[in-house]
Amino acid sequence: MAKPVILIVEDDRSLADVLDYNLRQDGYETIVARDGQEGLTQARLKAPKLVVLDLMLPLVNGLEICRRLRADPATQEMLILMLTAKSEETDQVAGFSVGADDYVTKPFSVKVLLERIRALLRRRHGAAVAGDTLVSQGIMVDRQRHRVTAGEELLDLTPSEFSLLESLIRQPGRVFSRAELIDSALGGDSLVLERTIDVHIRALRKKLNGYADLIETVRGVGYRFRDPASAMSTV
């Protein structure tokens, strides 16, 4: 079986070398880029499974790299773990709002970072092999192909948005708290702020366009996917 390829985009040479060594020791194939432009080039050329992405980079910063990778059909499904010295809540929310899947702040434990990478890869593998299709009220979630359509339109969702929608549509009418969505959709081992779920939901609704109201806010609790039965009863 081929080793998962991980791209490290980090301008601190000593840290990049530490990450490169430990990831190789853990069984991954690695590519190292020293600035943002090289990171974008390597991501497009080598199609890594996951990108460990520093936020503060020369030439192109991490937020812009993340934004461009998510906007390109060839790279939009790559897993992105942001690695940065910025630990403020606003920085974390900004990272998730442009499509990051996880966020680790410096200084960090290499063991913890490796476990977070394993968790991200497990989440992706689980979604890819489940092999079922969920359909409700014009929305179709194809877990095997990792595709979502709203009506006739194919949606461009990040992995986290896909997981959130899948969790909600699987149990229409059930109210999920933000903590439950972190656990069921993003994985209990993800370090995610509860308000970050709001950022993901807002982005998801925008992409759903005319179907956005299928994701309902339950004040003081969380979110649910509209129950088809309750929708019919109001007609």
C-alpha positions as CSV (number, residue, x, y, z in Angstrom):
1,M,0.0,0.0,0.0
2,A,1.3,3.5,-1.0
3,K,2.3,5.7,1.9
4,P,0.1,8.8,2.4
5,V,1.9,11.9,1.1
6,I,2.1,14.9,3.4
7,L,3.2,18.4,2.3
8,I,4.9,20.5,4.9
9,V,4.8,24.2,4.2
10,E,7.0,25.9,6.8
11,D,9.7,28.6,6.4
12,D,11.4,27.8,9.8
13,R,14.0,25.3,8.5
14,S,14.7,23.7,11.9
15,L,11.0,23.1,12.5
16,A,10.4,21.8,9.0
17,D,13.3,19.4,9.4
18,V,11.8,18.1,12.7
19,L,8.4,17.6,11.1
20,D,9.9,16.0,8.0
21,Y,11.9,13.5,10.2
22,N,9.0,12.6,12.5
23,L,6.5,12.2,9.7
24,R,8.8,9.9,7.8
25,Q,9.4,7.9,11.0
26,D,5.7,7.6,11.3
27,G,5.4,6.0,7.9
28,Y,4.5,9.0,5.7
29,E,6.1,10.2,2.5
30,T,6.9,13.9,2.8
31,I,7.4,17.0,0.7
32,V,8.8,20.2,2.2
33,A,8.1,23.7,0.8
34,R,9.9,26.8,2.3
35,D,7.5,29.5,1.3
36,G,3.8,30.0,0.3
37,Q,4.3,30.1,-3.4
38,E,6.4,26.8,-3.4
39,G,3.7,25.3,-1.2
40,L,1.0,26.1,-3.7
41,T,3.1,24.7,-6.6
42,Q,3.9,21.5,-4.7
43,A,0.3,21.0,-3.7
44,R,-0.8,21.2,-7.3
45,L,2.0,19.1,-8.7
46,K,2.2,16.3,-6.0
47,A,-1.4,16.1,-4.8
48,P,-0.6,15.3,-1.2
49,K,-3.2,13.7,1.0
50,L,-2.7,16.3,3.7
51,V,-1.0,19.7,4.0
52,V,0.7,20.9,7.3
53,L,0.5,24.6,6.7
54,D,2.1,27.4,8.6
55,L,0.1,30.6,8.8
56,M,2.9,33.2,8.6
57,L,4.8,32.5,5.4
58,P,6.9,34.5,2.8
59,L,5.3,35.4,-0.5
60,V,1.8,33.9,0.2
61,N,0.4,33.5,3.7
62,G,-1.3,30.4,5.0
63,L,-4.8,31.8,4.9
64,E,-4.5,32.7,1.2
65,I,-2.9,29.3,0.4
66,C,-5.9,27.5,2.1
67,R,-8.3,29.7,0.3
68,R,-6.7,29.0,-3.1
69,L,-6.5,25.2,-2.5
70,R,-10.2,25.1,-1.6
71,A,-11.1,27.1,-4.7
72,D,-9.3,24.8,-7.1
73,P,-11.2,21.6,-8.0
74,A,-7.9,19.7,-8.3
75,T,-6.9,20.5,-4.7
76,Q,-10.2,21.3,-2.8
77,E,-10.4,17.9,-1.0
78,M,-6.9,18.0,0.4
79,L,-6.9,17.8,4.2
80,I,-5.3,21.0,5.7
81,L,-3.9,21.3,9.2
82,M,-2.9,24.8,10.1
83,L,0.3,25.2,12.2
84,T,0.9,28.6,13.7
85,A,2.1,30.6,16.7
86,K,-1.2,32.6,16.7
87,S,-3.5,31.1,19.3
88,E,-6.2,33.7,19.6
89,E,-9.7,32.5,19.0
90,T,-10.2,35.0,16.1
91,D,-7.2,33.5,14.3
92,Q,-8.5,30.0,14.7
93,V,-11.9,31.0,13.4
94,A,-10.3,32.7,10.5
95,G,-8.4,29.5,9.6
96,F,-11.6,27.4,9.7
97,S,-13.5,30.0,7.8
98,V,-11.3,29.5,4.7
99,G,-11.5,25.7,4.9
100,A,-8.8,24.4,7.3
101,D,-9.7,21.0,8.8
102,D,-7.7,21.4,12.1
103,Y,-5.5,23.9,13.8
104,V,-2.4,23.4,16.0
105,T,-0.6,26.2,17.8
106,K,3.1,26.6,18.5
107,P,4.8,25.4,20.6
108,F,3.4,21.9,20.3
109,S,4.1,18.3,21.1
110,V,5.2,16.3,18.0
111,K,3.3,13.3,19.4
112,V,0.1,15.3,19.6
113,L,0.6,16.7,16.1
114,L,1.1,13.1,14.7
115,E,-2.1,12.0,16.5
116,R,-4.0,14.9,15.1
117,I,-2.8,14.0,11.6
118,R,-3.8,10.3,12.1
119,A,-7.3,11.5,13.3
120,L,-7.8,13.6,10.1
121,L,-6.7,10.8,7.9
122,R,-9.1,8.4,9.7
123,R,-12.0,10.7,9.2
124,R,-11.3,11.0,5.5
125,H,-10.9,7.2,5.1
126,G,-14.1,6.5,7.0
127,A,-16.1,8.9,4.8
128,A,-14.6,7.5,1.6
129,V,-15.3,3.8,2.2
130,A,-18.8,4.0,3.8
131,G,-20.4,3.6,0.4
132,D,-24.0,4.9,1.0
133,T,-26.1,7.7,-0.3
134,L,-28.3,10.0,1.8
135,V,-31.1,11.9,0.1
136,S,-33.5,14.4,1.6
137,Q,-35.6,17.3,0.2
138,G,-33.4,17.8,-2.9
139,I,-30.0,17.3,-1.2
140,M,-28.0,14.2,-2.0
141,V,-24.9,13.2,-0.1
142,D,-22.8,10.5,-1.8
143,R,-20.4,9.2,0.8
144,Q,-18.6,6.8,-1.5
145,R,-17.8,9.5,-4.1
146,H,-17.6,12.3,-1.5
147,R,-20.0,14.4,-3.5
148,V,-23.0,16.6,-2.6
149,T,-25.7,17.9,-4.9
150,A,-28.4,20.4,-4.2
151,G,-31.1,20.0,-6.9
152,E,-29.0,19.6,-10.0
153,E,-26.0,21.6,-8.7
154,L,-22.8,19.9,-7.6
155,L,-21.6,21.7,-4.5
156,D,-18.0,22.5,-3.7
157,L,-17.7,21.6,0.0
158,T,-14.7,21.4,2.2
159,P,-14.2,18.1,4.1
160,S,-15.4,19.6,7.3
161,E,-18.5,21.1,5.6
162,F,-19.2,17.7,4.0
163,S,-19.0,15.9,7.4
164,L,-21.3,18.4,9.1
165,L,-23.9,18.1,6.4
166,E,-23.7,14.3,6.4
167,S,-24.2,14.2,10.2
168,L,-27.2,16.6,10.0
169,I,-29.0,14.9,7.1
170,R,-28.5,11.4,8.5
171,Q,-30.9,12.3,11.3
172,P,-33.4,14.9,10.1
173,G,-35.3,16.6,12.8
174,R,-32.7,15.8,15.5
175,V,-31.2,18.8,17.2
176,F,-27.4,18.6,17.5
177,S,-25.6,20.8,20.0
178,R,-22.4,22.4,18.8
179,A,-20.4,20.0,21.0
180,E,-22.2,17.0,19.4
181,L,-21.4,18.3,16.0
182,I,-17.8,18.6,16.9
183,D,-17.8,15.0,18.1
184,S,-20.0,13.4,15.4
185,A,-18.9,15.4,12.3
186,L,-15.4,16.6,13.1
187,G,-14.2,13.9,15.5
188,G,-13.9,14.1,19.2
189,D,-10.1,14.3,19.0
190,S,-10.3,17.6,17.0
191,L,-9.5,20.8,18.9
192,V,-12.4,22.9,17.6
193,L,-14.1,25.8,19.3
194,E,-17.9,25.6,19.5
195,R,-18.3,28.9,17.8
196,T,-16.2,27.5,14.9
197,I,-19.2,25.3,14.1
198,D,-21.2,28.5,13.5
199,V,-18.6,29.5,10.9
200,H,-18.8,26.2,9.1
201,I,-22.7,26.2,9.2
202,R,-22.7,29.8,7.8
203,A,-20.4,28.8,5.0
204,L,-22.4,25.6,4.3
205,R,-25.7,27.5,4.1
206,K,-24.2,30.0,1.7
207,K,-23.1,27.1,-0.6
208,L,-26.6,25.4,-0.3
209,N,-28.1,28.6,-1.7
210,G,-31.8,28.0,-2.2
211,Y,-31.6,25.0,0.1
212,A,-30.0,26.9,3.0
213,D,-33.1,27.0,5.1
214,L,-33.0,23.2,5.4
215,I,-30.4,23.7,8.1
216,E,-32.4,25.2,11.0
217,T,-31.0,27.0,14.0
218,V,-32.4,26.0,17.4
219,R,-31.8,28.9,19.6
220,G,-29.7,28.1,22.7
221,V,-29.1,24.6,21.6
222,G,-27.6,24.1,18.1
223,Y,-28.7,23.0,14.7
224,R,-30.9,20.4,12.9
225,F,-31.7,19.4,9.3
226,R,-35.3,20.0,8.7
227,D,-37.6,17.0,9.2
228,P,-39.4,16.2,5.9
229,A,-42.5,15.2,7.9
230,S,-42.7,18.6,9.7
231,A,-42.2,20.4,6.5
232,M,-45.1,18.6,4.9
233,S,-47.4,19.3,7.8
234,T,-47.0,23.0,7.4
235,V,-48.1,22.9,3.7
